Amino acid sequence: MSEAILANQVVKEFGEVRALKGITVGIEKGELFFLLGGSGCGKTTLLRCIAGLESPTSGEIRFDGEDVTSLPTHKREAAMVFQSYALWPHMTVGQNVAFGLEERGVSKDEVKRRVGEALEMVRLEGYGVRGIDQMSGGQQQRVSLARALVVRPKVLLLDEPLSNLDARLRVEMRTEIRRIVKENDLTAVYVTHDQEEALSVADRMAVMDFGEVMQVGTPEEVYRRPTSRIVAEFIGETNIFEQGQLGEFRGDGQGQLISVRPEAWRFVDSAAGESNSIAGRVVQTAYLGALVQYEVEVAGGLRLKVAEMNPRVVRQGEVVLRADESDVVLLEK
């Protein structure tokens, strides 16, 4: 696969603030790639540089090997879907979707045909005559997607597109976005702060912090093999403690910090001198039906988070925990 998008040594400064600190990220053709991180990490700034809405202070943006750093947005064959949807309230659904084509001087017959195709892609066939105010939040987001797709972009850019939707619609729409990207063979860059969204939808992701990329990988790689404490703590929940603090722990990686996910702990009968084992006492439980969450207090008063799927009984009192070596990650401080 060839790189469809390359951000090469991109620096972006706003006055004295350096929002991007020499970022290099390559995105493959047909890939759904996530930029993930907390507020102020630089993910939206990087997306806007890729889109042509911001100019890098230094570095370059390449599409299919071509330097597009100085090209305006509409010449990059990229389309953007915004958090706010950015729809025209006085226009119908069809008029909103058609707007970009009309600006490009496409014939009326062609506009009508392509608007119909775009609405079909987002499963809004027959909705073209409706007003925007007649559409739910989820439907408005689909209209926003249709407007981006109608211009037949090579690259689809999405800036926190689901943040205004309720939890049920977010789950539904993330599946729809992945379907649309894959069925239309698009390369997509998706910005979010929502770890679950990224883990469930991305082909690969870049975790960002303070203008830098901390780790790039598949959801499984980033979750199971974080390369830093920042990534381990940002992606899901984890327990972090120092080597030797709770006995001997063996795992993957190098360093003096131990990271164990809550679901990686198993309850066993005895530590019996085994590595990766620790005795403790259950001090808090949260019963969630298929899942029970525990807090287990161990040596030195440290409280570990433990998750047990489909338990026969809810644990109480004294317990022993063990983690497989494959579930233990050693990190540098």
C-alpha positions in Angstrom: 0.0 0.0 0.0 1.2 3.5 -0.8 0.9 6.5 1.5 -2.1 8.5 0.6 -1.2 11.3 3.1 2.1 12.2 4.6 2.5 14.9 7.2 6.3 15.4 7.2 8.1 17.2 10.1 5.1 19.5 10.5 5.5 22.4 12.9 2.7 24.9 13.6 3.1 27.9 15.8 0.5 30.4 17.0 2.6 33.3 18.3 4.8 31.8 21.0 2.7 28.7 21.3 4.1 25.7 19.4 0.9 23.6 18.8 2.7 21.0 16.6 6.3 20.0 17.3 7.7 18.5 14.1 5.1 15.7 13.6 5.6 13.0 11.0 2.7 10.7 10.3 2.0 8.6 7.2 -1.6 7.4 6.4 -2.1 4.5 3.9 -4.6 4.6 1.0 -8.0 3.3 2.1 -7.1 3.6 5.8 -9.4 5.0 8.5 -6.8 6.7 10.6 -7.6 8.3 14.0 -5.8 11.3 15.7 -6.5 10.7 19.3 -5.7 12.8 22.4 -7.0 15.1 25.1 -7.9 18.8 24.7 -5.0 20.9 23.4 -2.9 18.0 22.2 -2.7 19.4 18.6 -4.9 16.8 16.9 -7.4 19.3 15.3 -4.5 21.6 14.3 -2.9 18.7 12.5 -6.2 17.8 10.8 -6.6 21.5 9.7 -3.0 21.5 8.2 -3.9 18.3 6.3 -7.1 19.9 5.1 -5.4 23.2 4.0 -7.3 25.3 6.6 -4.0 26.0 8.4 -0.6 26.5 6.9 2.3 24.8 8.7 5.0 27.0 10.0 7.4 24.5 8.6 7.3 21.0 7.2 5.1 19.7 4.4 1.9 17.9 3.6 1.9 15.3 0.7 -1.1 13.6 -1.0 -0.1 10.6 -3.0 3.5 11.9 -3.0 2.6 15.3 -4.3 3.4 18.3 -2.1 0.1 20.1 -1.4 1.3 22.3 1.5 0.5 25.5 -0.5 -2.6 24.2 -2.2 -6.0 25.6 -1.1 -8.5 23.1 0.4 -10.7 22.6 -2.7 -7.7 21.6 -4.9 -6.6 18.8 -2.5 -9.6 16.6 -3.4 -10.4 16.5 0.3 -13.7 17.1 2.1 -14.2 18.0 5.7 -17.0 17.0 8.1 -17.2 19.4 11.0 -18.3 18.9 14.7 -21.0 21.5 14.2 -22.3 19.9 10.9 -22.1 23.5 9.4 -25.4 23.0 7.5 -27.4 25.9 6.0 -30.7 26.0 8.0 -32.6 27.9 5.3 -31.9 25.2 2.7 -33.4 21.8 2.2 -31.4 18.6 2.7 -30.9 18.3 -1.1 -29.8 21.9 -1.4 -27.2 21.5 1.4 -25.8 18.4 -0.3 -25.7 20.1 -3.7 -24.0 23.3 -2.6 -20.4 22.1 -3.3 -21.3 20.8 -6.7 -23.1 24.0 -7.7 -20.1 26.0 -6.6 -18.0 23.9 -9.0 -20.4 24.6 -11.9 -21.7 21.0 -12.3 -24.7 20.7 -14.6 -28.2 20.5 -13.0 -28.8 16.9 -14.2 -25.5 15.8 -12.8 -26.1 17.6 -9.5 -29.5 15.8 -9.1 -28.0 12.4 -9.9 -25.0 12.8 -7.6 -27.1 14.2 -4.7 -29.3 11.2 -5.0 -26.3 8.9 -4.9 -24.8 10.7 -1.9 -28.1 10.5 0.1 -28.3 6.8 -0.7 -24.7 6.3 0.6 -25.8 7.7 4.0 -29.2 5.9 3.9 -31.3 9.1 3.5 -32.9 8.2 0.2 -36.0 10.4 -0.3 -35.1 13.0 2.3 -33.8 15.6 -0.2 -36.9 17.9 0.0 -37.0 18.0 3.8 -35.8 21.1 5.8 -32.8 20.8 8.0 -34.9 21.7 11.0 -37.0 18.5 10.3 -34.0 16.3 10.7 -32.7 14.7 14.0 -29.1 15.2 15.2 -28.1 11.8 13.7 -29.8 12.6 10.4 -28.1 16.0 10.2 -24.8 14.3 10.7 -25.6 12.0 7.8 -26.5 15.1 5.7 -23.1 16.6 6.6 -21.4 13.3 5.5 -23.4 13.3 2.2 -22.3 16.9 1.4 -18.7 15.8 1.9 -19.1 12.6 -0.2 -21.0 14.2 -3.1 -17.8 15.9 -4.4 -16.2 12.5 -4.6 -13.1 13.3 -2.5 -10.1 11.1 -2.3 -9.7 12.1 1.4 -12.4 12.5 4.0 -11.5 14.5 7.1 -13.7 14.3 10.2 -13.3 16.7 13.2 -15.0 15.1 16.2 -18.1 14.4 14.1 -20.1 12.6 16.7 -19.5 14.8 19.8 -23.0 16.4 19.6 -24.9 13.1 19.5 -26.2 11.1 22.4 -24.5 7.8 23.4 -26.8 5.5 21.4 -26.5 7.6 18.2 -22.7 7.8 18.6 -22.4 4.0 18.6 -24.7 3.8 15.5 -23.0 6.5 13.6 -19.5 5.3 14.2 -20.5 2.0 12.5 -22.0 4.0 9.6 -18.9 6.1 9.1 -16.7 3.0 8.9 -19.1 1.4 6.4 -19.2 4.6 4.2 -15.4 4.9 4.2 -14.8 1.2 3.3 -17.6 0.9 0.7 -16.3 4.0 -1.1 -12.6 3.2 -0.8 -11.8 6.5 0.9 -8.8 7.5 2.9 -10.2 9.1 6.1 -8.6 11.0 9.0 -10.8 11.2 12.1 -10.1 13.4 15.1 -11.5 12.4 18.5 -10.8 12.5 22.2 -13.1 9.4 22.7 -10.9 6.3 23.3 -13.8 3.9 22.8 -14.6 5.5 19.5 -11.1 5.1 18.3 -10.6 1.6 19.5 -13.8 0.4 17.9 -13.5 2.1 14.5 -9.9 2.8 13.6 -7.6 0.8 11.4 -4.7 2.6 13.0 -4.4 5.6 15.3 -1.9 8.2 16.5 -2.1 9.1 20.2 -1.0 12.7 20.6 0.0 14.8 23.6 1.3 18.4 23.8 1.9 18.7 20.0 3.7 15.3 19.7 2.8 11.8 18.5 3.4 9.5 21.4 2.5 6.2 19.6 1.1 5.0 16.3 -0.4 1.5 15.8 -3.5 -0.6 15.5 -6.1 -0.3 18.3 -4.9 -3.7 19.6 -1.3 -2.7 19.5 -1.8 0.6 21.3 -4.1 -0.9 23.9 -2.2 -4.0 24.7 1.3 -2.7 24.1 1.5 1.0 25.1 5.0 2.4 24.8 4.6 5.1 27.5 2.7 5.8 30.7 0.9 8.6 28.9 -0.5 6.2 26.3 -1.3 3.4 28.9 -3.3 5.8 31.1 -5.0 7.6 28.2 -6.2 4.5 26.4 -8.7 2.8 28.7 -7.9 2.1 32.4 -4.8 0.6 33.8 -3.0 -0.1 37.1 0.6 1.4 37.2 3.1 0.7 40.0 6.8 0.3 40.3 8.8 -2.9 39.8 9.4 -4.4 43.2 6.6 -2.5 44.9 4.3 -5.5 44.8 6.8 -8.3 44.3 8.3 -9.6 41.1 6.5 -8.9 37.8 7.5 -10.2 34.4 6.1 -9.0 31.1 6.8 -7.4 27.7 8.9 -4.3 27.3 11.6 -2.6 29.4 11.4 -0.3 32.3 10.7 0.0 36.0 7.0 0.7 35.7 4.4 -2.0 35.5 1.1 -1.6 33.6 -1.7 -4.1 34.1 -5.2 -3.6 32.7 -8.1 -4.2 35.1 -9.5 -7.1 33.0 -6.0 -8.8 32.9 -6.1 -9.8 36.6 -7.4 -13.3 37.5 -8.5 -14.4 40.9 -6.5 -17.5 42.0 -6.3 -19.6 45.2 -2.8 -18.8 46.2 0.2 -16.7 45.3 2.6 -19.6 46.3 5.7 -17.6 45.4 4.6 -17.1 41.8 5.7 -14.0 39.9 2.9 -11.6 38.7 0.9 -12.5 41.8 -0.3 -10.3 44.8 -2.5 -10.8 47.8 -5.1 -8.2 48.8 -8.5 -7.4 50.1 -11.6 -6.3 48.2 -12.6 -2.9 49.5 -15.2 -1.8 46.9 -17.4 -3.5 44.3 -19.6 -2.2 41.5 -22.0 -4.9 40.1 -22.8 -4.1 36.4 -24.5 -7.4 35.5 -22.1 -9.0 33.0 -19.2 -7.2 34.6 -18.1 -6.6 38.2 -15.6 -3.9 39.0 -13.5 -4.2 42.1 -11.0 -2.1 44.1 -8.5 -4.4 45.8 -6.2 -3.0 48.4 -2.7 -4.5 48.4 0.6 -3.9 50.2 1.3 -0.3 51.1 -2.3 0.7 50.8 -2.2 0.7 46.9 -5.7 0.1 45.4 -5.8 -1.9 42.2 -8.7 -1.8 39.7 -9.9 -5.3 38.8 -12.6 -6.2 36.3 -14.2 -9.7 36.2 -16.6 -10.8 33.4 -19.7 -12.9 34.1 -18.7 -13.8 37.7 -20.6 -16.7 39.4 -20.2 -14.8 42.7 -19.1 -11.3 43.7 -15.8 -11.5 45.5 -15.4 -10.3 49.1 -12.7 -10.2 51.7 -9.2 -11.6 51.1 -8.2 -12.5 47.5 -5.2 -13.3 45.4 -4.6 -11.8 42.0 -2.4 -13.0 39.1 -1.7 -11.6 35.7 -0.2 -13.5 32.7 3.2 -12.3 31.4 1.5 -11.5 28.1 -0.8 -9.0 29.9 1.9 -7.2 31.8 3.7 -4.3 30.1 6.9 -2.8 31.4 7.3 0.9 30.8 10.1 3.5 31.3 9.4 6.1 34.0 
